[in-house]
Amino acid sequence: MITNTRDQIIEYVAKHGQARPNDLVKLLGFTNTAIHRQLRKLVLENILRKVGKPPIVFYTLSEKQDLQSQNQIFPITKEKAINTNFLSITPTGDLLYGVEGFIYWAKTYQKNKSLDLLSEKYLEEIEKKEKYKTKEGLIDASVKLRDFPKAYVDKLFYQDIYSLSLFGRTKLAKLVMYAKQIEDKNLTDKVALEGKPLIENIIKRFKIDAVCFIPPTIPRKFQFMDELEQRLNLNLPKIDLIKASAGDILIPQKTLTSLFERVVNAKSSIYLKNTQGRLYANVLLIDDVAGSGASFNETGKKLKNLRIGYNKIYAFAFVGNIKGYEVIRQI
């Protein structure tokens, strides 16, 4: 017979698939304090996972147990790259960073492939991405501006690439996507916290006089760009933009497949709220995701026509794609 509080809790959850603290108190006969103390320890050890929020909380067996039993040891170079860059998000909403997330992804989606070979391929993808980075840690995506007959943006920077071959969306792209989709302020905080130093570096380096946030297309109660703007708190004059449509509906850029369509969309939907504002020499455009770069370039054109950003216009996206990487349509 099992008399240990911890073991009885594990046995009960394994047998029933779930447990609430009150159920354990009543059925096992232990005090409320003893049950909660053991539950906290079991969650910290990844034996149980906590689901829900008070007053309705359930405990189930953790999906992470099997991952912790893996004895895979990567070389230091690979381990560092994986721990810095990799994130898996499980169907149940767990965020698995680094090696833990890599092992989960490999076991789930690459079942018959060697972890060593997969980690080698991942390191190659990271090294390929690093070639685009400046010494400040920004990805210089200015090559994309050559796709336009005339570029109105002088420099285009990303914090990270949107997607890597075989491995899918990058860590930052996943954080941005889920922050927007589930309207999660904690994930938005993570995105802003990582991006703010890079944006401040651009502001200082290029003597930025004003910032301009590309407006979202779809009206939502939780506007990711508005939340990002508040958290970045850049303390610079802001040039207000709005999205409007001459048609019956607003079409998001991500739903369009050709550069021509995206240019037409941006040209006809992005407008300055006030055309009588101050003139600024250097302006920074900020967006969460850059696909074709059309929103940046068409906004730059409208600013230039009003002598806003008459010296230089720079653009920054948290994630974006460059030739050789997957086209963004999912965020």
C-alpha positions, 0 to 999 in steps of 0.5 A: 500500500502506498502511504507517501503523499507524493506517490498517492497523488501521482498514482491518483492522477495517473489512474484518473487522468486529472485531479483537482486539489480539493478532490485529493484532500477529500479522497486521500485524507491529507491536509490542504497544506500537504496536498498543495505543497506536494503539487507545487513540488511535482509541477517544478519537477515536471512530473505534473502540469498545472492546467487552468487558473484559480478557482478552477485548476486541474493537475495532469501528468506532464508531457515533459517527463519523457524529454527529461529522460533523454541523455542526448549530449550535443557538442558545445557549439550546437548546444549553444545555438539550439539553446539560443534559437530554438523554441517548440510550442506543444499542442497543449501550449507548453513553451519548450526552449532550447535543447528540450524543445529541439528533442521534443520537435525531433521526436514528434515531427522527425521520428526516424531521423538522427538527432545528430544529423538534425542538429548538424542541419540546424547549425548550418541554418543558423550559420546561414542566417548569421551571415546576414547579421550586422555587428549590432545583431540586426539582420540587414534585409536591404537587399529586398528593396531591390525588388521595387522599381524605386526604393523609398526606404534606405535601409531595412532591418529584421530582428530575425528571419521568419522561417528556416528550411525544415525547422519552420518558424523561428523562435521569435516568429512563433512568439509574435504569431501566438502573441497576436493570435491568442492576444497574450500580453506576456508573450508581447512583453517577451517580443518587446523586451528582446527587440527594444535594444536593437530598435534603440541602437538604430535610433542612436546610430542613425539619429532618428527624429521620429518613429512611425508604426505600420497600422494593423489591418484587422480591427481587434480588441487587442492590437498587437502593434499598439501593445508593442508601441506602449511597451517599447516606450521609445520617447520620440515623436510619432507619425500617426498612420491609419489603414483605410480601404476604398473597397468593401473590405480591408485585405491583409497583406499576408493573404496576397501572393504577388509583389504587385498585389501587395504594392497595390494593397499598401498604396491604397490602404495606408494613409497619414492621419495628419499631413500638416505635421512637422518635417523630420530628417530621419524616420524609422518605420516599425512593423511586427512582420515584413513579407514583401516589404511593400508596406514599408516602401509605400509608406516611405513613398508617402512620407517622402512626398510630404518631406517627412524623412527627407534625409533617410527612412529606415525600417525595422521588422521583428521578423521577415523573410529574405530570398531563400527563406519561406514567404510569410503568409501565416502571421 
